[in-house]
Amino acid sequence: MNNPSINWRNVIIFCVLAYVLFWVPFIGTTLASAGGNDPGAWGVTFGILGPYSPLIAALLVRIFSREGFRDAHLGFRRVRWYYWLLAILFPFFWNSVQDVLLLLFGYATMDWSQATKGLYRIPINLLGGLIIFIGEEFGWRSYLVEKLRPMGRWKVLLWSGIIMSLWHLPAVSIPNLSTSYGQQMSVLGGLLTLLIFVLMGFIFGWLYLESNSVWPCVLMHSYNNLISFKLLSEAWTVKAEPTLLQNSLMAIGPMLLIWLILYCKRGFTG
């Protein structure tokens, strides 16, 4: 922490706020939901604060420290077209590979005759995702990556990825009703899931730094979650729910491949 061009005080305040605003209502909702009970106010609080905690933390720090928004990279008009394309192709690739593996190993079946049903929801869900995932991207990329830039590309992508990954720790380690991460827990499965988040941090951070805009990252995050919850849900039937470890093993391969391609192209050191 000896880089004088980084305001570590503000960075630490941002991280603490982002963690507290997510962890406290998440754990409160989980405990209140034990035994199938209605989480009540905890659920409402988590629904409001949870997805937007990095955004809220970044806004508070930028406003009260008077940092402003000049370096937030909120513009999109000058973003080259291929960054928008990569924002769609990357998550399509790693989710498609995982889905193929789920089918091959018998965890799910696909009824192609039902594939066209529900397609009308895609633009609606994508728009909803854009609204939701600005919460994470405005925090992790537009604030954290930006403020850590003086560390150099490799370090900023590594540390921002680790910080973002550990922010998800309660969702990975606590059985709960709000996410799928807590089902059939295992230590190794949880660690692999956290590693996947770190790899995603590298890829999302690379896209942010290359495009000089947070919006391709918002699109990629929204599209990734849209696909991961199955575009063609009416045609998709789960026969056996994979454990967190099995799911992580199927997900990490294609993600690691994209990471290696970017690494070999010196995308993390440019």
DAGI-V21733 format. One line per field, one symbol per residue. ss: DSSP state (a for helix, b for strand, c for the rest). phi: phi as a letter, one per 30 degrees, with the letter a starting at -180 (. if undefined). psi: psi as a letter, one per 30 degrees, with the letter a starting at -180 (. if undefined). A space follows every 50 residues. Layout:
ss = ???
phi = ???
psi = ???
This chain:
ss = cccccccaaaaaaaaaaaaaaaaaaaaaaaaacaaaccccaaaaaaaaac ccaaaaaaaaaaaaccccccccccccccccaaaaaaaaaaaaaaaaaaaa aaaacccbbbcaaaccccccaaaaaaaaaaaaaaaaaaaaaaaaaaacaa acaaaaaaaaaaaaaaacaaaaacccccccccccccaaaaaaaaaaaaaa aaaaaaaaaaacccaaaaaaaaaaaaaaccccaaabbbcccccaaaaaaa aaaaaaaaaaaaaacccccc
phi = .cdddcddedddeedddddddcdddddddddddeiidddiddddddddde dcddddddddddddcidibdcdhcdbdcddeddddddcdedddddddddd dddddidabbcddcdddidddeddddddddddddedddddcdcdeddced djedddddddddddddededdccceaccbcdddhdadddddddddddddd dddddddddddhaddeddddddddddddcidcddccbdcbdddedddddd ddedddddeddddddhdcbd
psi = hgjffkieeeeeeeeeeeeefeeefeeeeeeffkgglkfbeeeeeeeeed fgeeeeeeeeeeeffheagegfhflfegkkefeeeefeeefeefeeeeee eeeeggfllkjffgffkffffeeeeeeeeeeeffeeefeeefdeeefgef fleeeeeeeeeeeeefefeefffjklfflfffkilkeeeeeeeeeeeeee eeeeeeeeeefhkfeeeeeeeeeeeeefgjeheffkkkekklleeeeeef efdeeeeeeeeeefghfgg.
